[in-house]
Amino acid sequence: MDIRIGNGYDVHALAEGLPLWLGGLKIESPVGCIAHSDGDVAIHALCDAILGALALGDIGKHFPDNSDEFKGIDSKILLRRVMKLVRERGWEVSNADITIALQRPKLAPYIISMRECLAEVMGISSDRVSVKATTTEKLGFVGRGEGCEVYAVVLVNRL
């Protein structure tokens, strides 16, 4: 069996008045991520994990943040393109595990919908996608409400 592991990490600063997109969903929040795209830090970390598993570089290599093509883009489109690269090379995502660190708002009401959304975009079943949320107990930039960070790990297998 040919398998590989990839990990991804992304962080975005938060600012008032911007939409907050996480795991493909628009989250009710007074703050959102400052970004070139829609700022979905969870999808960005997931894309990095998937690309890393296949040694294909990172999200910035494939979708540069200085390109007008990607300005304001829905990150689900980026994830679909990453999955296309994976499948063109004869691989499939076996499972994904994502941890979102955000002080507020609480994400528990959104977790199941995030899992379902990400699974649908990736073309896999939702029981293969884990999304967890945590605070940092008011420590660091996340705890002060200045940013959001996400860690993602994926396992891919050759078809």
Buried (B, 14 or more C-beta within 10 A) or exposed (E): EEEBEBBBBBBBBBBEEBBBBBBBBEBEBEBBBEBBBBBBBBBBBBBBBBBBBBEBEBBEEBBEEEEEEBEEBBBBBBBEEBBEBBEEEEBBBBBBBBBBBBBEBEBEEBBEBBBBBBBBBBEBEBEBBBBEBEBBEEEEBBBEBEBBBBBBBBBBBEE
